[in-house]
Amino acid sequence: MIKKTTGLLSLTFIALICFTCFRIYFAGGVSADGLIDTSAAVTAAARIDRLACGTVSGSDAVSMENSAFRTDFVPREPDYVERFRGYQGPKADFVPVLMYHFFYDINTEKPTKGSNSHAIQAVRHHLQFLWENGYVTLTMDELYEWLQGNIELPAKCVLLTSDDGQENFFDLLQPELHKYGFVATSFVITSWRKNIPYKLTLPNVELHSHTHNMHRGTVESGGIPDNRGMMQGVSVEYGVEDLKKSSEILGGSKYFAYPYGTYGGNSKEILRQAGYRLAFTTTSGVVKRGDDPLQLRRLRVSGSLLENGFSILIKYEKVEKKYN
C-alpha cells in the first residue's frame, strides 16, 4: 500500500512539473519574481518591431540571469544600413553618440577609473531602458550614410561607443548586447590589445581605431602645447602610417576616436590621408547633419549615472536644449 501511494505521488509530482513547463513554454516565460508570466510572449512579440535589429528568432533561449528584463527571443544580426533604406517613420534630426570606457562587475571588482568605470549591473539598466522605450542602436556605417544624406534614421536612435578596447568590453558588455540584439563600437588601441582577429568575429560589436600606438602622453617636435595628444604633434607621414596599420589590423576600419579626445596640429590631415570617414572627440553634444565628420561630439556616460539620469541624457529635447 505504501509503495502504491508513493508511486502515485511520484506520478502526480511529475505530471505537475510537466504541466508547469507546458504553461511556461506557451505562456512566454517567467516573471522576475518567479511567477508564471502569461503575458510575456505577447509583450515580447509586441516589441519585435522595436528591436535594434528588427528581426528575432524564437528557436533558442537566452539566459537573462541577474537582469530585471527577461525574454525568450534571441535577436539576429540585421543587414545593417539596408534596414533603413526607404525608411518612412519618424525621422532623426540628430543622433546621440554615447561614450563609455571601463566595465566591471560589482560582485567581484572595484571601480578603478573613477567616473569612467561602469558597473555592468548599471549598464544593464541602460540597455533595458533603450529596449523598453523602442530605441535603435546604430552601426558606424549607418551613421555615416545618414550624415551623407543617403538614408533616414528613426527618431529614437543612439550609437553606443566605448574607448580603449579593454577586455571587459568583450567579457561583460558584449554578452549583454547580444541579449538585446544591440550593437556597440569599441575603439581599440591596436598595439595594446590581443586576440583582435577573434574579437572581430563576435556578434553585436564593431571594432574601430583609437590609433595603433599614438595613445601616448608625449608630443613630438612641432606639436601644440598639450602633452596628452601625441597625434597632434607627429608628422603627417608618421600619423598616416600608424592609422593605416591600425585600420589593416581592424579589417579595414574607417572610423576613429581621438586619444584623450584631443585633436589639432596635423590630426585631421592624417585622418584624411589615411582614408578615415568619421572621427569622434570627447566634446559634449549630439551629432547633426552638417557637422565636421572628423570632429564629431559625444555624450559621456558617467559611471555613477543611474537609470533616471540615463533617460534624461538621451532624451532629445533635453540634449538639444543643453548642448545647443
Secondary structure, DSSP 8 states (H G I E B T S, - for coil): -HHHHHHHHHHHHHHHHHHHHHHHHHHT-B-TTSSB-TTHHHHHHHHGGGSSSS-EE-SS----TT-S---S-EE----TTGGGTT--SSB-SEE-EEEE-EEE-TTT----SGGGEEEHHHHHHHHHHHHHTT-EE--HHHHHHHHTTS---BSSEEEEEEEE--HHIIIIIHHHHHHHT--EEEEE-TTT-S-HHHHTTSTTEEEEES-SS--SS---TT--S-TT-GGGTS-HHHHHHHHHHHHHHTTS--EEE-GGG---TTHHHHHHHHT--EEEEEEES-EETTS-TTSEEEEE--TT--HHHHHHHH-HHHHHHHH-
